[in-house]
C-alpha cells in the first residue's frame, strides 16, 4: 500500500500504478498456487499464505527435541576451547549491513540459506 501512496503523491495518477500492477515482473514475485499433501492445489494469495504457514509450523513442530539430559551429557563431553578477549568482542559485535550484503552476495542463486528452505532471492 505504501507503493500506491507514493505513486499518487508523485502526481502520476493511476498510470504508473496500473502499469506496475499488470507488469510481468510483478507476476514473478508471488506464489500463485501451492500443492497440499492430499494432492489438491490451493490458489489465492491468502489461502496460499495460510497453507504455507501451517506447513512450516507443522514442519518445525514435528521434530522432537532432545531430552535435556542428553543435551547436558553432550555439552559435558565437548572439549572446551577458550577464546581470547579480542575474539569475544568480535563475536559479540553487532552484524553490520555491509556484512549482511557480503554474506548474501556469496550465496549462489537458487541455493537456500538455511533449514527454512527459503531461497536467497527471498531475502534480497
N, C-alpha and C positions, 0 to 999 in steps of 0.2 A: 504494500500500500504506500510505503514511503516513496517508491519509484514513481507511482502515479502522481503523487502530490508534487514532486519535483518537476515532472513534465508540465503540469498545469501552471506552476509558478513561473516557468520559463516563458509562458505565453504562447506555447505551440499548440494550444487547444488539444484536440484529440488525435491529430495526425501521427505524431511520433509514438504515442501510446498504442494506437491501433496497429501501427506497423510493427512495434515491438511484440504485441500480443500475438500477432499472426506469423511472426518470423520462424523460420525453420530452426534457427539457432536455439530459440527458446524451447522448442519441442524436445530437444535432446537433454534438457535439464530435469525432466520429470520421469518417474516410473509410471507408465500408463496402466500396466496390469501386473499382477503377481500371482504365481501359482500356489495353490494350497496342497497339503499332503493328500487330500482326498482326490486331487486331480482337477478340481474346479479352478477357473481363472477368475480373479477378482479384479474389477475395474472401478474407476472413480477414485480421485485423489484421497478423499477422507477414508474410504474403506481400505485402500492400499496402505495408507499410513497406519491405520489401526491394526491390520493384519501383520504388518512388518513389526510394529511394536510388540504385539502379542508373541510373535515368533521369537524375537530377540529376548524377551523376558523369559519365555519357556526355555530357550537355549541356555541362558546363563543360570537359571534356577535349577536346571536338570543335573548339573554337575554336583555330586555330593562333596561336601567339604571334608577334608581330612580330620580325623579326631584330634583334639588338642594335644593329647598325649603323644601322638605320632609326630606332630609338628615340633613339640618340645624336644623329643628324642633326636629328631633330625638336627635341630639347632645345636644341641649339646655335642653332637658328633662332628659338626662342621669345624674345620680349622679356622681360627680367628686371625685375621690379618688386621693389623693396626695401621691407620692412615696418619700421615703427617698432618700438622695443623693447616698447612697450605692446601693440601688435598681436600681436607674437610671444608675449608672456606670455599673452594672452587665448587664442590658438590652442593653446598648449601646455597650458593648464589642463585638469584632468580634467572630463569631462562629468558634470554633476550629475543626480540623479534628477529634479529639477524641470525641467531642460532636456529630458530624455527624455519626460516626461509632456506637456510643452508641444508638442514635435515630433509625438508620436503623436496628440495631440488635433487637430492641424492637418491631418492627412491624412484625406481623405474616405473614408467607409466603402466597402468594395469595391475600393478602389484598392490597388495593390501598392506596397510600399516600396522596391523596387529590382529588380535583374536576376534575383533568385531566384524571382520570380513568386509569392511568398507574400503573401496579403492582410494588411492591417494588423490584422485581427482575430486572426490567428495570434500576433502579438506582444503583444496585450493579455492 
